Amino acid sequence: MSYFAALVSHDNGPWQPREIDLDGHGDIDVLVETMRRASKGDPTSLLVLEHEDEWFALVRADDADDPRVFVSSGRAAGASAYAETLGVVEVAEEEDDEPAGDAEILADHGVPPDLLLELAGDDGPDVEAAVSEVAAKAGFAEILDELR
């Protein structure tokens, strides 16, 4: 399975690319601690995770706040190798596959919840295009393109 991950952070200025290794993080708390260390003191860090053309996740860590997570497909993310790391619970097959988590994760950065839900929905664009639009609205599209 092919995953793409990018970490960006900022301190009231432009987003900066950061390096992160996702392997070995047993739960969301360990992941967030790693994100905060990799962000070099920036108060806001954002992890973007894509799994091929199936689903994407956004994880936001702000200073002293609880982490915020959004996944475009609760079922796919819950069945993935990163389910525990993202704090996502597996969705039963008989339940609808819906986006899960905090759709307001980037509302303060120009990505309203309704747009994020639309991008994550079945009628939305493919995963890479959806994440690219999120990045463009939030102001880190160029960095994301460089990291890809």
Order of alpha helices (4+ residues) and beta strands (2+ residues): beta-beta-alpha-beta-beta-beta-alpha-alpha-beta-alpha-alpha-alpha
